[in-house]
């Protein structure tokens, strides 16, 4: 799941429907919009999603094989 991190980008209903295992938030460090919104992060944490943020980790690569197994790399 890829989101912007704005407070309206991922409602509780949406997160409950999608049930993300991992979440990539593409956001610039110290951006003018204050993304990612703290409420969005909390919603994702409550669902147990692993959260990867480009403002903290830089480039993030997600590899998925034909069995839908995935590996996340921060390079």
C-alpha positions, 0 to 999 in steps of 0.5 A: 500500500502506498499513501501520501501521509495526509490526514485524509489519505487513509481513513480507518474504513479504508485501512480496515478494508485493505488490511495492509501488511506493509505501507510505503509513505513517499514523503520529503523530509521536513515537507511543508504539508507536515506529512505524514499525519500522526493520525494516519501513522497511528491507524496503520500501527493499530492494524499492525502494518509495517511502515516505511517512510522515505523521509526517514529511510531514503529510497525503499525497494520492495521485491515481490515474487510469484508466490506473493512473498515480499522483501523490503530493502532500504538502500 
